Amino acid sequence: MTLLRELAVYLTIMLCLLFGGSLLVNINDARSYLQAQLESHAQDTATSLGVAIAATEPDNIAVIDSMIDAVFDRGYYQTIRFEGPEGKTLVLSENDLALDGVPGWFVGMASLSAPEVSSEINNGWVKAGTLYVTSHPGVAYRSLWSKTQNAIWLFGGTLLLVIAGLNILLNIVLRPLGRLEKQADAICQKRFEVQDTLPRTKDIRRVVEAMNRMVTKLEHLFNEKVVLTEDLRRQSVKDSLTGVLNQRTFDDRIAAALGEDKGIAGGALLILQVSGLEQYNRDHGRKAADQLLTSISKEISESVQAWQEAIVGRRSGSEFAVFIPASDRKQAELVSEFCFTAVSALSYFASEEGKDKLHIGMAVNIGHISREALINQADQILRAAQHQGSSCWLVQEIENSENQPYRHWDDDHWQTSLKQVLAEKELELFAQPVYSNTGQLMFKEVFARLRLLGELAAAEAFLPMVERFDLHSEFDKVVFEVLSEKMIQHQAEDFCMNFSPRSLLNSEFRSWLLAQLKASPEVARRVILEIPERTLLVAGEKLAGIIREFQAMGCKVSVDHFGIASRCLSCLQTLPLDYIKVDGSYVRGIASNQGNQFYIRTLAMLAESQDVNLLAQNVEEEADWLQLQELGVQGGQGYFLGRPERL
């Protein structure tokens, strides 16, 4: 029961008791008064009638009878009796105790007693008889019943008015409590709202002010922890001078991108080196050298912005690297040309001092390759470029795609094949389990494979082409339709599906997906929509509304590859997420990486405070899985926990 109802009930009971007690007192007073009136009325009649009878002949019974009848016929008496000296009744007039208009239960409850009074009649000094008079209580009962009815109506009407006014008053006074409830719910939903309108009631006003202070403090603490964690993450993964990834983090990111579970498409690695930096440092000072390196990193980062998956890092003092996942030779040449053109435009490389100091080597690999092998290949190509003497860039392809002939298709062939495959739904779904830290199956993440040239191609091989030809919405529609059919066969399991950011930001696709979910509530309840972390930055403020639209249908929402982008932690406060998956680059080797341990522990605390489940990607080693559980991660997926299986 709400506080408003409880107060209304308690006050109503108190008012009822108050009015009821007042009614009983008034009725009792009226009853006592009427009781005295009955006795006084009977006594007055007995006295006056006795005087009249005494003035007549005591033996003239007829005259006495007529005198008694004259008085009795007025109807105010129950009995009038005249007895002779010997006690014999000479005259008797009686009236029934019939009470018209007064309920019997009220008569029994009021219980008015009509006393019998007497008057002795004397003839001179001789007793002539005794007159007995009893008043009729009917008038008193009717008067008392009328008073009771009037009092009840007055009490009832007044009580209803008081209760109505009380409810209105309580609604007004307690209205801030409703806003407090909404404020508390907002905190649970990661929104820190402050009440601007303060109530007039002092006690409630103090509660609202205390709540506002608490909300402000919570928001400050959360933001402070987010900023601190972001700073610590930046210090652990970024190069302190240039702001790009440091060598260790860069190598971890490459290892995660080239892992067994997703590295089938390979990638391209660019290494840029500036020769003679030590001499430049001696000639111009460390500040000038640092400024040069900062400018180089800035030009490289801006040059690869068109490739959203690009990873930029600094490997040593004068060496920078760029990795483009699932890149072909054509893209690699564009990246090399853009980077070379942008960096060589710096004043140092246009001068006589630095005209032959800039070299770029880029290795392109199609298919699986280890991180070490790709780095060695890129390093060899860089040395070949340096042997040419003058500043230049060189791109070479490492042929490793015997099982992927479609990698050499031209754009027209790719576009035609993809449209045909999607139209005929020539794809198969694989699912990898995600387990909780207690070993329970949470859900399965779905991976799509397209059948190209009779073989199943991994997503890393065709997704860049899907994005290039703007087929992301068509691809996501087909995958969702096939998954919906498969979920009928796997009714006891939940599934997680990745969606392209461009699909979710497309209003037509979003309307289509919402209609599908509304038509299949069972599917909506069991599906988890997953988006990459870069969507958080691309979508901006409208992403929260999009997520709530799908959650209103019963879906859950997850973000994968979490921790790559800057300022991602602030999204925990603004977005109503259900799951976040920390990127595999933080997971690999975490058992011996204290920097990543601290980041994930802090991330787990922040996620728990926002009721978000923190999961780990790319769990490949038992030691890493045990360490993740100690850090507060609530679940994970990877080859150690389970490989993808065909649905």
Secondary structure, DSSP 8 states (H G I E B T S, - for coil): --HHHHHHHHHHHHHHHHHHHHHHHHHHHHHHHHHHHHHHHHHHHHHHHHHHHHTS-TT-HHHHHHHHHHHHTTS-EEEEEEE-TTS-EEEEEE-----TTS-HHHHHHH-----EEEEEEEETTEEEEEEEEEE-THHHHHHHHHHHHHHHHHHHHHHHHHHHHHHHHHHHHHHHHHHHHHHHHHHHTT------S--SSHHHHHHHHHHHHHHHHHHHHHHHHHHHHHHHHHHHHB-TTT-SB-HHHHHHHHHHHTSTTTGGG-EEEEEEEETTHHHHHHHH-HHHHHHHHHHHHHHHHHHTTT-TT-EEEEEETTEEEEEEET--HHHHHHHHHHHHHHHHTSHHHHSTTTTT-EEEEEEEE-S---HHHHHHHHHHHHHHHHHT-SSEEEEEEE---TT-GGGG--HHHHHHHHHHHHHTT-EEEEEEEEEETTS-EEEEEEEEEEEETTEEE-HHHHHHHHHHTT-HHHHHHHHHHHHHHHHHH-TT--EEEE--HHHHT-HHHHHHHHHHHHH-HHHHHHEEEEEETHHHHHHTTHHHHHHHHHHHTT-EEEEEEETSSTT-TTHHHHS--SEEEE-HHHHTTGGG-HHHHHHHHHHHHHHHHTT-EEEES----HHHHHHHHHHT--EE-STTT---EE-
